[in-house]
Structure formats: structure tokens, C-alpha cells
Amino acid sequence: MIALANRTTVDVIEFPDQPQKIGKNESQLLYGESFNTEREDGDYYYGTCTHDDYAGYVLKSELDLLDNGQDAPSYLVHVPSTHIYAEPTFKARPILSLSYLSRLSVTPKQDNGFSKIENGNWIFSNHISKVRDFPYNLDTIELAKSFLGTAYLYAGRSIFGIDCSGLIQNLAMASGHNFPARDCCDQETTIGEAVELNDIQGGDIVYFKGHVGIMVDKKRILNATSRHMTTLIENLDDLTEIYDGVRHVRRLSK
């Protein structure tokens, strides 16, 4: 059965008997992303994220099961972050924050620049796009820069906390690549096209052993890193030394 994430982010965990332990193979669902439930396990469902087939356990309370015939969310958040409100006004207290690429089901009703969500709450209309109208032609480097300063979070995929491969997955998805692998080891030979290191340019994705970042020009790389617990721009030469060389360079097709 398909279910939708009903929190800002929903952890997809490896060890439900040790929920405070972050396993090696973990991820997150963004609000409105779907999860294919395969079986129940106490307070959890075991299954896979439908956008990338990542497997794990998710708390039942953080998922809403889709009714038979119910459509999947058809709108995407296209700004780094936004809020959901109980009333169509900026003076209402936000009840939930959403990250880039979160999904929503939106009604035709609008008021004061806000759109009504199917659950009865409201979101600022200019912060969302229909999936078919989503701006997939954005400048990838500028999009990557919008994550600068985002806190590093192992297994994170949102503007509120992200890891190195989660950042690249966001960028690839936002470029219209349906839907890239989650982890570095799976991304490095599947996303985009292979590029020689001496032909590197801004926008290219560089994979090291267990790490990845995106070039902002020929010499500097933007990456979410546990070394600084944030997302920042560094010199490629420095990372090449730290990670004992570059493994792959990939270029996203337009």
C-alpha cells in the first residue's frame, strides 16, 4: 500500500529496535513523498521510497495511507523552504515548514495570495508549482548555492539538514533526472555522463571515496560535509588530498 510522508521530513531507518542509532543505510522522505509499505513491524512499516527504491522502516504515525483511487500529490515546492498555515495570511502562526521538492495536493481555492491544501491548510501560492510546470531548467550551480549554510545531517535530504549525496540527489531530481540513486556509491556511475578530470567545469559532480560535491567553477566545489557540519564551498585540490583522489566526474545533461 502507498503512503505519504506527513512531516517536514520523515526518517527512513535501518534499525527500528534502536531508533536513536543512525545506520549506514538510511535516508529521509520529504513531506508528501510516497512510501510503498510492504509489511508492518510494531510501530513501523517496512518498505521502499517510491522515488529511489531506498528500503527501510518508517514510523506509522509519520505516514498517511492513500485511499484507493486517491491521487498522488501534484504540486512541488520550488523554493528552498516555505510554511504551511492554518489561515491564508502571513500573520497566522506556521504549523509546518517544508523543504524544496516537498509535494502537496492543492485545491483550486485561493485567498490573499495563498492556495488551499486538500487537508484544509494553506500555502503561499508563489512557492509551489504543478509537477508538470516545475522549472527543471534552473541553473544547477545557483540551485546548489541555495543550500549554502545548510547544516550537515547524515541521511538528510532537506534544507533543514542534508548530507553530501542527499544534496546531489536533490540537484539531479530538480534537473529532471527521474530519480537518481540515493548513496554516493550508487550515484557515481549512474547520474549524468562521465567526464575526464582535466575537462572539469562548473556544474560537474565530483565523487571521492564516500563523498561527493558539485563544482561551482573549475577549481571550487560545493559540498555538504561532516568535517565542518555544514554546506560550503572549498577548493577541489584540498578535497582531492583529503579523500585520496577523485574517483569519478559526472555531468548532468540538460
TANOR-V737924 format. One record per residue. N is the residue number from 0. RES is the residue in one letter. SS is DSSP state (a for helix, b for strand, c for the rest). PHI is phi in whole degrees, 0 to 359 (none if undefined). BURIAL is # if it has 24 or more other C-alpha atoms within 12 Angstrom, else .. Layout:
n=N res=RES ss=SS phi=PHI burial=BURIAL
n=N res=RES ss=SS phi=PHI burial=BURIAL
This chain:
n=0 res=M ss=c phi=none burial=#
n=1 res=I ss=b phi=271 burial=#
n=2 res=A ss=b phi=230 burial=#
n=3 res=L ss=b phi=245 burial=#
n=4 res=A ss=b phi=294 burial=#
n=5 res=N ss=c phi=246 burial=#
n=6 res=R ss=c phi=238 burial=#
n=7 res=T ss=c phi=309 burial=#
n=8 res=T ss=b phi=222 burial=#
n=9 res=V ss=b phi=234 burial=#
n=10 res=D ss=b phi=287 burial=#
n=11 res=V ss=b phi=254 burial=#
n=12 res=I ss=b phi=254 burial=#
n=13 res=E ss=c phi=263 burial=#
n=14 res=F ss=c phi=235 burial=.
n=15 res=P ss=a phi=295 burial=#
n=16 res=D ss=a phi=278 burial=.
n=17 res=Q ss=a phi=225 burial=.
n=18 res=P ss=c phi=297 burial=.
n=19 res=Q ss=c phi=277 burial=.
n=20 res=K ss=c phi=268 burial=.
n=21 res=I ss=c phi=270 burial=.
n=22 res=G ss=c phi=282 burial=.
n=23 res=K ss=c phi=293 burial=.
n=24 res=N ss=c phi=252 burial=.
n=25 res=E ss=c phi=225 burial=#
n=26 res=S ss=b phi=206 burial=#
n=27 res=Q ss=b phi=219 burial=#
n=28 res=L ss=b phi=260 burial=#
n=29 res=L ss=b phi=275 burial=#
n=30 res=Y ss=c phi=308 burial=#
n=31 res=G ss=c phi=86 burial=#
n=32 res=E ss=c phi=288 burial=#
n=33 res=S ss=b phi=257 burial=#
n=34 res=F ss=b phi=225 burial=#
n=35 res=N ss=b phi=270 burial=#
n=36 res=T ss=b phi=284 burial=#
n=37 res=E ss=b phi=252 burial=.
n=38 res=R ss=b phi=199 burial=.
n=39 res=E ss=b phi=266 burial=.
n=40 res=D ss=b phi=215 burial=.
n=41 res=G ss=c phi=63 burial=.
n=42 res=D ss=c phi=278 burial=.
n=43 res=Y ss=b phi=241 burial=#
n=44 res=Y ss=b phi=255 burial=#
n=45 res=Y ss=b phi=259 burial=#
n=46 res=G ss=b phi=180 burial=#
n=47 res=T ss=b phi=226 burial=#
n=48 res=C ss=b phi=289 burial=#
n=49 res=T ss=c phi=288 burial=#
n=50 res=H ss=c phi=280 burial=#
n=51 res=D ss=c phi=214 burial=#
n=52 res=D ss=c phi=63 burial=.
n=53 res=Y ss=c phi=289 burial=#
n=54 res=A ss=b phi=258 burial=#
n=55 res=G ss=b phi=170 burial=#
n=56 res=Y ss=b phi=250 burial=#
n=57 res=V ss=b phi=229 burial=#
n=58 res=L ss=b phi=301 burial=#
n=59 res=K ss=a phi=302 burial=#
n=60 res=S ss=a phi=293 burial=.
n=61 res=E ss=a phi=259 burial=#
n=62 res=L ss=b phi=231 burial=#
n=63 res=D ss=b phi=247 burial=#
n=64 res=L ss=b phi=289 burial=#
n=65 res=L ss=c phi=284 burial=.
n=66 res=D ss=c phi=287 burial=.
n=67 res=N ss=c phi=302 burial=.
n=68 res=G ss=c phi=86 burial=.
n=69 res=Q ss=c phi=287 burial=.
n=70 res=D ss=c phi=283 burial=.
n=71 res=A ss=c phi=288 burial=#
n=72 res=P ss=c phi=304 burial=#
n=73 res=S ss=c phi=246 burial=#
n=74 res=Y ss=b phi=237 burial=#
n=75 res=L ss=b phi=237 burial=#
n=76 res=V ss=b phi=284 burial=#
n=77 res=H ss=c phi=247 burial=#
n=78 res=V ss=c phi=245 burial=#
n=79 res=P ss=c phi=306 burial=#
n=80 res=S ss=b phi=203 burial=#
n=81 res=T ss=b phi=205 burial=#
n=82 res=H ss=b phi=230 burial=#
n=83 res=I ss=b phi=255 burial=#
n=84 res=Y ss=b phi=239 burial=#
n=85 res=A ss=c phi=282 burial=.
n=86 res=E ss=c phi=228 burial=#
n=87 res=P ss=c phi=279 burial=#
n=88 res=T ss=c phi=203 burial=.
n=89 res=F ss=c phi=289 burial=.
n=90 res=K ss=c phi=273 burial=.
n=91 res=A ss=c phi=283 burial=.
n=92 res=R ss=c phi=281 burial=.
n=93 res=P ss=b phi=300 burial=.
n=94 res=I ss=b phi=253 burial=.
n=95 res=L ss=b phi=196 burial=.
n=96 res=S ss=b phi=256 burial=#
n=97 res=L ss=b phi=237 burial=#
n=98 res=S ss=b phi=259 burial=#
n=99 res=Y ss=c phi=313 burial=#
n=100 res=L ss=c phi=77 burial=#
n=101 res=S ss=c phi=297 burial=#
n=102 res=R ss=b phi=244 burial=#
n=103 res=L ss=b phi=217 burial=#
n=104 res=S ss=c phi=258 burial=#
n=105 res=V ss=b phi=240 burial=#
n=106 res=T ss=b phi=273 burial=.
n=107 res=P ss=b phi=288 burial=.
n=108 res=K ss=b phi=289 burial=.
n=109 res=Q ss=b phi=230 burial=.
n=110 res=D ss=b phi=200 burial=.
n=111 res=N ss=c phi=58 burial=.
n=112 res=G ss=c phi=84 burial=.
n=113 res=F ss=b phi=248 burial=#
n=114 res=S ss=b phi=250 burial=#
n=115 res=K ss=b phi=276 burial=#
n=116 res=I ss=b phi=274 burial=#
n=117 res=E ss=c phi=299 burial=.
n=118 res=N ss=c phi=278 burial=.
n=119 res=G ss=c phi=97 burial=.
n=120 res=N ss=c phi=270 burial=#
n=121 res=W ss=b phi=227 burial=#
n=122 res=I ss=b phi=219 burial=#
n=123 res=F ss=b phi=296 burial=#
n=124 res=S ss=a phi=299 burial=#
n=125 res=N ss=a phi=285 burial=.
n=126 res=H ss=a phi=262 burial=#
n=127 res=I ss=b phi=228 burial=#
n=128 res=S ss=b phi=222 burial=#
n=129 res=K ss=b phi=298 burial=#
n=130 res=V ss=a phi=306 burial=#
n=131 res=R ss=a phi=290 burial=.
n=132 res=D ss=a phi=255 burial=.
n=133 res=F ss=c phi=299 burial=#
n=134 res=P ss=c phi=283 burial=#
n=135 res=Y ss=c phi=288 burial=#
n=136 res=N ss=c phi=265 burial=.
n=137 res=L ss=c phi=296 burial=.
n=138 res=D ss=c phi=293 burial=.
n=139 res=T ss=a phi=297 burial=#
n=140 res=I ss=a phi=293 burial=#
n=141 res=E ss=a phi=295 burial=.
n=142 res=L ss=a phi=297 burial=#
n=143 res=A ss=a phi=300 burial=#
n=144 res=K ss=a phi=295 burial=#
n=145 res=S ss=c phi=293 burial=#
n=146 res=F ss=c phi=266 burial=#
n=147 res=L ss=c phi=304 burial=#
n=148 res=G ss=c phi=87 burial=#
n=149 res=T ss=c phi=295 burial=#
n=150 res=A ss=c phi=298 burial=#
n=151 res=Y ss=b phi=287 burial=#
n=152 res=L ss=c phi=217 burial=#
n=153 res=Y ss=c phi=302 burial=#
n=154 res=A ss=c phi=77 burial=#
n=155 res=G ss=c phi=282 burial=#
n=156 res=R ss=b phi=225 burial=#
n=157 res=S ss=b phi=234 burial=#
n=158 res=I ss=c phi=293 burial=#
n=159 res=F ss=c phi=267 burial=#
n=160 res=G ss=b phi=167 burial=#
n=161 res=I ss=b phi=213 burial=#
n=162 res=D ss=c phi=250 burial=#
n=163 res=C ss=a phi=298 burial=#
n=164 res=S ss=a phi=282 burial=#
n=165 res=G ss=a phi=296 burial=#
n=166 res=L ss=a phi=298 burial=#
n=167 res=I ss=a phi=294 burial=#
n=168 res=Q ss=a phi=299 burial=#
n=169 res=N ss=a phi=303 burial=#
n=170 res=L ss=a phi=295 burial=#
n=171 res=A ss=a phi=292 burial=#
n=172 res=M ss=a phi=298 burial=#
n=173 res=A ss=a phi=291 burial=#
n=174 res=S ss=c phi=267 burial=#
n=175 res=G ss=c phi=91 burial=#
n=176 res=H ss=c phi=273 burial=#
n=177 res=N ss=c phi=256 burial=.
n=178 res=F ss=c phi=244 burial=#
n=179 res=P ss=c phi=288 burial=#
n=180 res=A ss=c phi=298 burial=#
n=181 res=R ss=c phi=274 burial=#
n=182 res=D ss=c phi=260 burial=#
n=183 res=C ss=a phi=309 burial=#
n=184 res=C ss=a phi=297 burial=.
n=185 res=D ss=a phi=267 burial=.
n=186 res=Q ss=a phi=286 burial=#
n=187 res=E ss=c phi=294 burial=#
n=188 res=T ss=c phi=237 burial=.
n=189 res=T ss=c phi=237 burial=#
n=190 res=I ss=c phi=279 burial=#
n=191 res=G ss=c phi=64 burial=#
n=192 res=E ss=b phi=242 burial=.
n=193 res=A ss=b phi=291 burial=.
n=194 res=V ss=c phi=227 burial=#
n=195 res=E ss=c phi=288 burial=.
n=196 res=L ss=a phi=301 burial=#
n=197 res=N ss=a phi=284 burial=.
n=198 res=D ss=a phi=253 burial=.
n=199 res=I ss=c phi=297 burial=#
n=200 res=Q ss=c phi=211 burial=#
n=201 res=G ss=c phi=303 burial=#
n=202 res=G ss=c phi=97 burial=#
n=203 res=D ss=c phi=286 burial=#
n=204 res=I ss=b phi=258 burial=#
n=205 res=V ss=b phi=245 burial=#
n=206 res=Y ss=b phi=252 burial=#
n=207 res=F ss=b phi=247 burial=#
n=208 res=K ss=c phi=289 burial=#
n=209 res=G ss=c phi=76 burial=#
n=210 res=H ss=b phi=206 burial=#
n=211 res=V ss=b phi=205 burial=#
n=212 res=G ss=b phi=206 burial=#
n=213 res=I ss=b phi=237 burial=#
n=214 res=M ss=b phi=288 burial=#
n=215 res=V ss=c phi=264 burial=#
n=216 res=D ss=c phi=200 burial=.
n=217 res=K ss=c phi=290 burial=.
n=218 res=K ss=c phi=238 burial=#
n=219 res=R ss=b phi=243 burial=#
n=220 res=I ss=b phi=231 burial=#
n=221 res=L ss=b phi=261 burial=#
n=222 res=N ss=b phi=208 burial=#
n=223 res=A ss=b phi=268 burial=#
n=224 res=T ss=b phi=222 burial=#
n=225 res=S ss=c phi=286 burial=.
n=226 res=R ss=c phi=294 burial=.
n=227 res=H ss=c phi=240 burial=.
n=228 res=M ss=c phi=57 burial=.
n=229 res=T ss=b phi=202 burial=#
n=230 res=T ss=b phi=248 burial=#
n=231 res=L ss=b phi=209 burial=#
n=232 res=I ss=b phi=254 burial=#
n=233 res=E ss=b phi=227 burial=#
n=234 res=N ss=b phi=281 burial=.
n=235 res=L ss=a phi=302 burial=#
n=236 res=D ss=a phi=300 burial=.
n=237 res=D ss=a phi=294 burial=.
n=238 res=L ss=a phi=291 burial=#
n=239 res=T ss=a phi=299 burial=#
n=240 res=E ss=a phi=288 burial=.
n=241 res=I ss=a phi=298 burial=.
n=242 res=Y ss=c phi=259 burial=.
n=243 res=D ss=c phi=59 burial=.
n=244 res=G ss=c phi=103 burial=.
n=245 res=V ss=c phi=266 burial=#
n=246 res=R ss=c phi=269 burial=#
n=247 res=H ss=b phi=212 burial=#
n=248 res=V ss=b phi=236 burial=#
n=249 res=R ss=b phi=234 burial=#
n=250 res=R ss=b phi=237 burial=#
n=251 res=L ss=c phi=288 burial=#
n=252 res=S ss=c phi=286 burial=.
n=253 res=K ss=c phi=281 burial=.
